[in-house]
Every structure is written in C-alpha cells, then in structure tokens.
C-alpha cells in the first residue's frame, strides 16, 4: 500500500484540507485497506488457534480417559514376572527346536502348550491327571532331545543331561501357560496405558506451545495493523494541515515566503 497509494493519499488529504472538508471517508478507506492487507494472515491464525484449541480439548478428555484406565490397570511385579517367564519359556522352546528344524521348533512349542489347553478344556478332576499329563509330555521332549543330541555326537549321559532342562521348561510352560498369557495381556495393557499417558502429555505440551505462538503472532499482527493505520493517519493529517494553512493564506491574500507547521518549514511561492 505504501509504495502504490501513499502519494494518492497525500494528494487526497491535501485536497480535502485546502477545501476545508472532513477526512472521515479517507480515514475509513485507510482502515479498510489496511484491514484487507492483514485479513488473510489474521484469518489463518484464527483458524489455526481454533483448531489447536479443539485439539487440546480432545487431548484433555483423552487424558482423563487414559488416567481412568491407568487406575484400573496396575503394574504388579509378581504378575509382570509371571508374564515374562511365560514369554521366556515359549521363546526358549522355539529357539532350541529351531536349532534343529522349524518342524522340531513347532513340535516343542506344541508340547509346551498342549497339556495346558487340554486341562483348560476339561478342568474337572484335572488336579489328579494334570501332573501326569504334563510329566508325560516333558518325558516325550526329553527323549526326543536326547536322541537328537546323541546323533550329534554326544553320549547318552550327556544327551540326557542336556535334555532334562528342556523337559522342565515344557512342564513349567504347561503349568503356567494361561496364567502367563493373562498376566501378559494385563501387564501389557497397564504398560501401554502409561505410555499413552506420557505421549498424550507431550502432545498437549506441544500443541499448547503452538497455541501460545499463534496467539502471540496474532497479537503482533493486530498491533502492527493499528500502527500501520496510525502511520497513514498521521501522514494525511500532516498533509491536511499543510493544505489547510495554504488555504487560509490564500483567503487572506497574504504574501509569504514560508510558514511553519508542527515545527516544520514549508515554502510557498508569492
């Protein structure tokens, strides 16, 4: 605006001042022009602020929801240990079997969960035959691993010693499979809720910072707009005063070489 219309504004102000007419329309024009210049940027900031405010409100509601879940899902050391032990036994059985073959790995894992599944399906009177079933499955794994180790070059004594820990793992996994699975789900949910709570806190802080920044930018834009309007109004007031003075001198038919307005000297032709 300054490079394009400032001279026109000065000319219009001088014309109004010389004819002693009010500048209300010219001031309104300046305000409207400056408003148009800043309108797009301020609208974008206002839309951004509204979106950030709504997002923060959603995050606050989400935070309350997560806190309620956190209160319902406690991290218990014994339950966590149970979950970890189940995952460890399952992984070790699969890894040891995978050293031989993927089929062997699946077979070892299957032996580790088969007994627990049978007991879960038919829990009636399982206290009597459950240890027998688990021991039988462990014995099968010990025998299989013994033969595999023997064919690798170990003698029978070493092969049996190396196979016994595998049988113990099968027994323990069958014994604690469902307890470990439920513990794993419970503790995973508890940990995940706390991770969500932490992430949500960082998201709220980040969006709050963006909101404050947008608010500062909008405030700065409004201030700059007012200063711009005031600058143009000062310019036209100055030109208006000069022209008004020139008009008075002409009306009085005075011949002067110069006059002062607001401390500034202006020359006039006689």
LUMPA-251628 format. One record per residue (C-alpha): x, y, z; residue in three letters. Coordinates in nm, 2 decimals, decimal comma, padded with zeros to 4 digits. Layout:
+--------+--------+--------+--------+
:   east :  north :     up : residu :
+--------+--------+--------+--------+
:      X :      Y :      Z :    Ala :
...
+--------+--------+--------+--------+
This chain:
+--------+--------+--------+--------+
:   east :  north :     up : residu :
+--------+--------+--------+--------+
:  00,00 :  00,00 :  00,00 :    Unk :
:  00,28 :  00,24 :  00,09 :    Unk :
:  00,45 :  00,21 : -00,25 :    Unk :
:  00,13 :  00,23 : -00,45 :    Unk :
: -00,11 :  00,47 : -00,29 :    Unk :
:  00,08 :  00,68 : -00,04 :    Unk :
:  00,11 :  00,97 : -00,29 :    Unk :
: -00,26 :  00,95 : -00,37 :    Unk :
: -00,34 :  00,96 :  00,00 :    Unk :
: -00,13 :  01,27 :  00,04 :    Unk :
: -00,30 :  01,43 : -00,26 :    Unk :
: -00,64 :  01,35 : -00,14 :    Unk :
: -00,56 :  01,47 :  00,21 :    Unk :
: -00,42 :  01,80 :  00,07 :    Unk :
: -00,73 :  01,85 : -00,15 :    Unk :
: -00,96 :  01,80 :  00,15 :    Unk :
: -00,75 :  02,03 :  00,36 :    Unk :
: -00,74 :  02,30 :  00,10 :    Unk :
: -01,12 :  02,29 :  00,07 :    Unk :
: -01,16 :  02,25 :  00,44 :    Unk :
: -01,36 :  01,92 :  00,41 :    Unk :
: -01,37 :  01,64 :  00,66 :    Unk :
: -01,14 :  01,33 :  00,62 :    Unk :
: -01,38 :  01,08 :  00,76 :    Unk :
: -01,42 :  00,89 :  00,43 :    Unk :
: -01,05 :  00,89 :  00,37 :    Unk :
: -00,97 :  00,75 :  00,72 :    Unk :
: -01,23 :  00,48 :  00,67 :    Unk :
: -01,07 :  00,40 :  00,34 :    Unk :
: -00,73 :  00,37 :  00,50 :    Unk :
: -00,87 :  00,14 :  00,78 :    Unk :
: -01,05 : -00,08 :  00,52 :    Unk :
: -00,74 : -00,10 :  00,30 :    Unk :
: -00,51 : -00,20 :  00,59 :    Unk :
: -00,77 : -00,44 :  00,72 :    Unk :
: -00,77 : -00,61 :  00,38 :    Unk :
: -00,39 : -00,63 :  00,38 :    Unk :
: -00,38 : -00,81 :  00,71 :    Unk :
: -00,71 : -01,00 :  00,68 :    Unk :
: -00,58 : -01,32 :  00,52 :    Unk :
: -00,30 : -01,37 :  00,76 :    Unk :
: -00,51 : -01,30 :  01,07 :    Unk :
: -00,79 : -01,53 :  00,94 :    Unk :
: -00,53 : -01,81 :  00,90 :    Unk :
: -00,41 : -01,76 :  01,26 :    Unk :
: -00,76 : -01,75 :  01,40 :    Unk :
: -00,85 : -02,08 :  01,22 :    Unk :
: -00,52 : -02,23 :  01,35 :    Unk :
: -00,60 : -02,12 :  01,70 :    Unk :
: -00,95 : -02,27 :  01,69 :    Unk :
: -00,81 : -02,60 :  01,56 :    Unk :
: -00,54 : -02,61 :  01,83 :    Unk :
: -00,79 : -02,52 :  02,10 :    Unk :
: -01,03 : -02,80 :  01,99 :    Unk :
: -00,73 : -03,04 :  01,97 :    Unk :
: -00,62 : -02,95 :  02,32 :    Unk :
: -00,98 : -03,01 :  02,44 :    Unk :
: -00,98 : -03,35 :  02,28 :    Unk :
: -00,64 : -03,43 :  02,44 :    Unk :
: -00,77 : -03,32 :  02,78 :    Unk :
: -01,07 : -03,55 :  02,75 :    Unk :
: -00,84 : -03,83 :  02,63 :    Unk :
: -00,61 : -03,77 :  02,92 :    Unk :
: -00,90 : -03,82 :  03,17 :    Unk :
: -01,00 : -04,14 :  02,99 :    Unk :
: -00,64 : -04,27 :  03,00 :    Unk :
: -00,60 : -04,18 :  03,37 :    Unk :
: -00,91 : -04,39 :  03,44 :    Unk :
: -00,76 : -04,68 :  03,26 :    Unk :
: -00,43 : -04,64 :  03,44 :    Unk :
: -00,61 : -04,66 :  03,77 :    Unk :
: -00,77 : -04,98 :  03,66 :    Unk :
: -00,45 : -05,14 :  03,52 :    Unk :
: -00,19 : -05,17 :  03,79 :    Unk :
:  00,17 : -05,28 :  03,73 :    Unk :
:  00,23 : -05,57 :  03,98 :    Unk :
:  00,58 : -05,71 :  04,00 :    Unk :
:  00,46 : -06,07 :  04,06 :    Unk :
:  00,22 : -06,05 :  03,76 :    Unk :
:  00,49 : -05,90 :  03,54 :    Unk :
:  00,73 : -06,17 :  03,64 :    Unk :
:  00,47 : -06,43 :  03,55 :    Unk :
:  00,42 : -06,27 :  03,21 :    Unk :
:  00,79 : -06,25 :  03,14 :    Unk :
:  00,85 : -06,61 :  03,24 :    Unk :
:  00,58 : -06,74 :  03,01 :    Unk :
:  00,73 : -06,55 :  02,72 :    Unk :
:  01,08 : -06,67 :  02,81 :    Unk :
:  00,98 : -07,03 :  02,82 :    Unk :
:  00,79 : -07,01 :  02,50 :    Unk :
:  01,08 : -06,84 :  02,32 :    Unk :
:  01,34 : -07,08 :  02,45 :    Unk :
:  01,15 : -07,39 :  02,34 :    Unk :
:  01,10 : -07,24 :  02,00 :    Unk :
:  01,47 : -07,13 :  01,97 :    Unk :
:  01,61 : -07,47 :  02,09 :    Unk :
:  01,38 : -07,66 :  01,85 :    Unk :
:  01,47 : -07,42 :  01,57 :    Unk :
:  01,84 : -07,51 :  01,60 :    Unk :
:  01,73 : -07,85 :  01,46 :    Unk :
:  01,44 : -07,76 :  01,23 :    Unk :
:  01,13 : -07,54 :  01,21 :    Unk :
:  00,92 : -07,85 :  01,25 :    Unk :
:  01,10 : -07,95 :  01,56 :    Unk :
:  01,06 : -07,60 :  01,70 :    Unk :
:  00,68 : -07,61 :  01,64 :    Unk :
:  00,67 : -07,95 :  01,79 :    Unk :
:  00,85 : -07,84 :  02,11 :    Unk :
:  00,62 : -07,54 :  02,14 :    Unk :
:  00,32 : -07,76 :  02,08 :    Unk :
:  00,42 : -07,99 :  02,36 :    Unk :
:  00,46 : -07,69 :  02,58 :    Unk :
:  00,11 : -07,57 :  02,54 :    Unk :
: -00,08 : -07,89 :  02,45 :    Unk :
: -00,13 : -08,01 :  02,81 :    Unk :
: -00,24 : -07,66 :  02,93 :    Unk :
: -00,50 : -07,65 :  02,65 :    Unk :
: -00,64 : -07,99 :  02,74 :    Unk :
: -00,66 : -07,90 :  03,11 :    Unk :
: -00,83 : -07,57 :  03,02 :    Unk :
: -01,09 : -07,75 :  02,81 :    Unk :
: -01,16 : -08,02 :  03,06 :    Unk :
: -01,08 : -07,88 :  03,40 :    Unk :
: -01,29 : -08,13 :  03,60 :    Unk :
: -01,07 : -08,35 :  03,82 :    Unk :
: -00,77 : -08,22 :  03,65 :    Unk :
: -00,57 : -08,19 :  03,97 :    Unk :
: -00,52 : -08,57 :  03,96 :    Unk :
: -00,42 : -08,63 :  03,60 :    Unk :
: -00,27 : -08,29 :  03,52 :    Unk :
:  00,07 : -08,36 :  03,67 :    Unk :
:  00,07 : -08,70 :  03,49 :    Unk :
: -00,01 : -08,54 :  03,16 :    Unk :
:  00,25 : -08,27 :  03,19 :    Unk :
:  00,51 : -08,52 :  03,31 :    Unk :
:  00,44 : -08,74 :  03,01 :    Unk :
:  00,48 : -08,45 :  02,76 :    Unk :
:  00,80 : -08,35 :  02,93 :    Unk :
:  00,93 : -08,71 :  02,91 :    Unk :
:  00,85 : -08,71 :  02,53 :    Unk :
:  01,05 : -08,39 :  02,48 :    Unk :
:  01,34 : -08,53 :  02,69 :    Unk :
:  01,35 : -08,85 :  02,48 :    Unk :
:  01,33 : -08,66 :  02,15 :    Unk :
:  01,61 : -08,41 :  02,25 :    Unk :
:  01,82 : -08,70 :  02,39 :    Unk :
:  01,82 : -08,88 :  02,05 :    Unk :
:  01,88 : -08,55 :  01,86 :    Unk :
:  02,18 : -08,48 :  02,09 :    Unk :
:  02,31 : -08,84 :  02,06 :    Unk :
:  02,30 : -08,82 :  01,68 :    Unk :
:  02,51 : -08,51 :  01,71 :    Unk :
:  02,79 : -08,70 :  01,88 :    Unk :
:  02,71 : -08,67 :  02,25 :    Unk :
:  02,70 : -08,99 :  02,46 :    Unk :
:  02,37 : -09,09 :  02,62 :    Unk :
:  02,46 : -08,95 :  02,96 :    Unk :
:  02,54 : -08,61 :  02,82 :    Unk :
:  02,24 : -08,62 :  02,59 :    Unk :
:  02,01 : -08,69 :  02,88 :    Unk :
:  02,16 : -08,42 :  03,10 :    Unk :
:  02,13 : -08,16 :  02,81 :    Unk :
:  01,76 : -08,27 :  02,76 :    Unk :
:  01,63 : -08,25 :  03,12 :    Unk :
:  01,62 : -07,87 :  03,13 :    Unk :
:  01,41 : -07,88 :  02,81 :    Unk :
:  01,16 : -08,12 :  02,97 :    Unk :
:  01,14 : -07,89 :  03,28 :    Unk :
:  01,06 : -07,59 :  03,06 :    Unk :
:  00,78 : -07,79 :  02,89 :    Unk :
:  00,64 : -07,88 :  03,23 :    Unk :
:  00,65 : -07,53 :  03,36 :    Unk :
:  00,50 : -07,38 :  03,04 :    Unk :
:  00,21 : -07,62 :  03,05 :    Unk :
:  00,16 : -07,55 :  03,42 :    Unk :
:  00,16 : -07,17 :  03,38 :    Unk :
:  00,06 : -07,11 :  03,02 :    Unk :
: -00,28 : -06,94 :  03,08 :    Unk :
: -00,17 : -06,76 :  03,39 :    Unk :
:  00,12 : -06,62 :  03,20 :    Unk :
: -00,10 : -06,53 :  02,90 :    Unk :
: -00,35 : -06,35 :  03,11 :    Unk :
: -00,07 : -06,18 :  03,30 :    Unk :
:  00,10 : -06,08 :  02,98 :    Unk :
: -00,23 : -05,92 :  02,85 :    Unk :
: -00,29 : -05,75 :  03,18 :    Unk :
:  00,06 : -05,60 :  03,22 :    Unk :
:  00,09 : -05,51 :  02,85 :    Unk :
: -00,23 : -05,31 :  02,88 :    Unk :
: -00,10 : -05,15 :  03,20 :    Unk :
:  00,23 : -05,05 :  03,04 :    Unk :
:  00,06 : -04,93 :  02,72 :    Unk :
: -00,18 : -04,71 :  02,92 :    Unk :
:  00,12 : -04,54 :  03,09 :    Unk :
:  00,30 : -04,50 :  02,75 :    Unk :
: -00,02 : -04,34 :  02,61 :    Unk :
: -00,04 : -04,11 :  02,92 :    Unk :
:  00,32 : -03,99 :  02,86 :    Unk :
:  00,27 : -03,95 :  02,49 :    Unk :
: -00,05 : -03,76 :  02,55 :    Unk :
:  00,12 : -03,53 :  02,79 :    Unk :
:  00,39 : -03,44 :  02,53 :    Unk :
:  00,12 : -03,39 :  02,26 :    Unk :
: -00,06 : -03,15 :  02,49 :    Unk :
:  00,25 : -02,96 :  02,57 :    Unk :
:  00,35 : -02,94 :  02,20 :    Unk :
:  00,00 : -02,81 :  02,10 :    Unk :
: -00,01 : -02,57 :  02,39 :    Unk :
:  00,32 : -02,42 :  02,27 :    Unk :
:  00,18 : -02,39 :  01,92 :    Unk :
: -00,14 : -02,22 :  02,05 :    Unk :
:  00,07 : -01,97 :  02,25 :    Unk :
:  00,29 : -01,90 :  01,95 :    Unk :
: -00,02 : -01,85 :  01,72 :    Unk :
: -00,17 : -01,62 :  01,98 :    Unk :
:  00,15 : -01,41 :  02,00 :    Unk :
:  00,16 : -01,39 :  01,62 :    Unk :
: -00,20 : -01,28 :  01,61 :    Unk :
: -00,14 : -01,02 :  01,88 :    Unk :
:  00,16 : -00,89 :  01,70 :    Unk :
: -00,03 : -00,87 :  01,37 :    Unk :
: -00,31 : -00,67 :  01,53 :    Unk :
: -00,06 : -00,43 :  01,69 :    Unk :
:  00,12 : -00,39 :  01,36 :    Unk :
: -00,21 : -00,32 :  01,19 :    Unk :
: -00,30 : -00,05 :  01,43 :    Unk :
:  00,04 :  00,11 :  01,40 :    Unk :
:  00,02 :  00,10 :  01,02 :    Unk :
: -00,32 :  00,27 :  01,03 :    Unk :
: -00,19 :  00,53 :  01,27 :    Unk :
:  00,11 :  00,60 :  01,05 :    Unk :
: -00,11 :  00,66 :  00,74 :    Unk :
: -00,35 :  00,88 :  00,95 :    Unk :
: -00,05 :  01,09 :  01,07 :    Unk :
:  00,06 :  01,13 :  00,71 :    Unk :
: -00,27 :  01,25 :  00,59 :    Unk :
: -00,32 :  01,47 :  00,90 :    Unk :
:  00,01 :  01,64 :  00,82 :    Unk :
: -00,08 :  01,69 :  00,46 :    Unk :
: -00,43 :  01,81 :  00,55 :    Unk :
: -00,28 :  02,07 :  00,79 :    Unk :
: -00,03 :  02,20 :  00,53 :    Unk :
: -00,31 :  02,23 :  00,28 :    Unk :
: -00,54 :  02,40 :  00,53 :    Unk :
: -00,27 :  02,65 :  00,61 :    Unk :
: -00,22 :  02,72 :  00,25 :    Unk :
: -00,59 :  02,77 :  00,20 :    Unk :
: -00,61 :  03,02 :  00,49 :    Unk :
: -00,31 :  03,22 :  00,34 :    Unk :
: -00,48 :  03,24 :  00,01 :    Unk :
: -00,81 :  03,35 :  00,16 :    Unk :
: -00,63 :  03,63 :  00,34 :    Unk :
: -00,44 :  03,72 :  00,03 :    Unk :
: -00,12 :  03,71 :  00,22 :    Unk :
:  00,22 :  03,70 :  00,05 :    Unk :
:  00,46 :  03,48 :  00,24 :    Unk :
:  00,78 :  03,31 :  00,15 :    Unk :
:  00,75 :  03,04 :  00,41 :    Unk :
:  00,54 :  02,92 :  00,70 :    Unk :
:  00,59 :  02,66 :  00,98 :    Unk :
:  00,35 :  02,38 :  01,07 :    Unk :
:  00,43 :  02,14 :  01,37 :    Unk :
:  00,78 :  02,28 :  01,37 :    Unk :
:  00,84 :  02,21 :  01,00 :    Unk :
:  00,91 :  02,48 :  00,75 :    Unk :
:  00,71 :  02,50 :  00,42 :    Unk :
:  00,79 :  02,73 :  00,14 :    Unk :
:  00,53 :  02,89 : -00,08 :    Unk :
:  00,55 :  03,10 : -00,39 :    Unk :
:  00,42 :  03,45 : -00,38 :    Unk :
+--------+--------+--------+--------+
